[in-house]
Amino acid sequence: MTDSPADTADESFRAQVRERLTAINPVSLSLLGFVGVVGNLVPELEILQLFHVFWLFLLWPLASLLVHSLKQALGYETAAPDPRDWLAMDDGWRSLFAFLLGVPLSVLNPLLGRQDVMQLLGSLTAVLRHRGSLPAPDTHTQSTTYRLPVAGTWTVVNGSPIKAYSHSWFPATQRYAYDFVITDDDGRTRPQGTDTSVENYYCYGEPVVAPADGRVVDVHDGDPELGRAGGFSHPLKRSVTGNAVTIRHAPEEYSTLVHLIPGSIDVGPGDYVTRGEQLARCGHSGNSSEPHLHFQVQDHPTFELAAGFPVRFDDTTVDTPGVDVTETADWHEPTTGPGRYVHVGQRVTHTPSNEPPQTGDQPPDADATTLPGLGMVRMLAQTVNGFAIGGFVTVLAGLVVPRLATVAVVLGGLTVLGVAYHGWRRLVENQTARLTSVALTGGLSGAAALVGAFSTINALPSLGPFALGAGVFVAAFLAYTAVWEYARRAVLSDTGLSKSDAN
């Protein structure tokens, strides 16, 4: 008996539904927590506060790791062959302890908390920007050719265009990212018998180069770096990316190079760079368990709002010492352009030949070393980030302090600390404060004034710190999105890039 066309159609529909449901990352369900904020703002919709329970899904990665480890320890689950089995990196109890310690530090650090939540919201805007279907290897064709952003032989410890081996399938910005380290023949990232000082890692201090011609659109430098690794990163880091460089290579195609050594970045916003040109050195800043280079190609100039692109590398040879994930996943590489994809567990080497002609941004006039309006965009974005940090702190403080006046004092205290920090850098370290950092402090002071005003005028008596903080954060996120959308469409458009007059 054969199935009827109707039965076949029903089964196909059910298969599509199952595929859609399994594609949902549990962490993304935490976005439903914002529905609970509506319940805080509108008394008639108080029942919506039940949606606050969805914030617990932010703990999914931690819970999943602990459950997985417990199952293996009790013998209920056997570890499947992993493409990283041949590696001897820093792991075990020390790394697990560092990870568990880092979770509360990240949550309580408002600079990191702002970025983490914006990555969640940014993934939603990325889905809307791509009309519900994010870029994939079989649908995306990159606009230019890329080389590996390093020289010599490196090892891919995270990343693949295959979902099961992705760096991080969610948030969308890191979906097709890669983490690179240097290993010896035994799979170690530092010589056997050496301690976890960052200088002992093979990749630490190695040059990081431009993967293709393009224009630098953003640089973050000065983030502190811990002198030890072994799973630990600096507790006072100011960004999940640490020190980073973002380059525009073609319309709506950018690369970001992350976790660089502070002070090693040789380029600035507006500079034009050529393929293979040294940008900085590989480091251990930001969210980093040990020195490595995080690299990704994306559709947007900002890390938080971007959707990641799968990237193919040319002039690359590959060695697979362990499990070949393409065979494990029965994955066949789409032929959507030149070059090749690389996968976790592989050792990859840039093998230079004749550098191919670039199809992205073309070299500007020698005097055109800055982008008109980019400096103002970066200052506005940081001012808005200051408001977002104020909103984030208001939410956290509201969990323990019910009075808005007290929260306003806390925000004012943080503003004073920011001003004192800039004064210290100027008077003691003889360093001029960056305008973007000053703008961030200014935005935080604006948030403090706003919360103080709500407390003084008592305009909305039923509005507590949690609801007000969430409202300020969402408003700041929308403003941040608007600022960078303007930059993407005007300042960083082909028209904007062709201008030679600098601000």
Buried (B, 14 or more C-beta within 10 A) or exposed (E): EEEEEEEEEEEEEEEEEEEEEEEEBBBBBBBBBBBBBBBBBEEEEEEBBEBBEBBEBBBBBEEEEEEEEEEEEEEEEEEEEBBBBBBBBBEEEEBBEBBEEBEEBBBEBBBBBBBBBBBBBBBBBBBEBBEEEBBBBEEBEBBBBBBBBBBEBBBBBBBBBBEEBBBBBBBBBBBBBBBBBBBEEEBBBBEEEEEBEBEBBBBBBBBBBBBBBBBBBBBBBBBBBBEBBBBBBBEEBBBBBBBBBBBBBBBBBBBBBBBBBBEBBBBEBBBBBEBBBBBBBBBBBBBBBBBBBBBBBBBBBBBBBBBBBBBBBBBBEBEBBBBBBBEBBEBEBBEBBEBBBBBBBBBBBBEEEEBBEBBBBEEBEEEBBBBBBBBEBBBBBBBBBBBBBBBBBBBBBBEEBEEBEBBBBBBBEBBEEBBEEBEEBEEEEEEEBBEBBBBBBBBBBBBBBBBBEBBEEEEEEEBBBBBBBBBBBBBBBEBBBEBBBBBBEEBBEEEBBEBEEBE
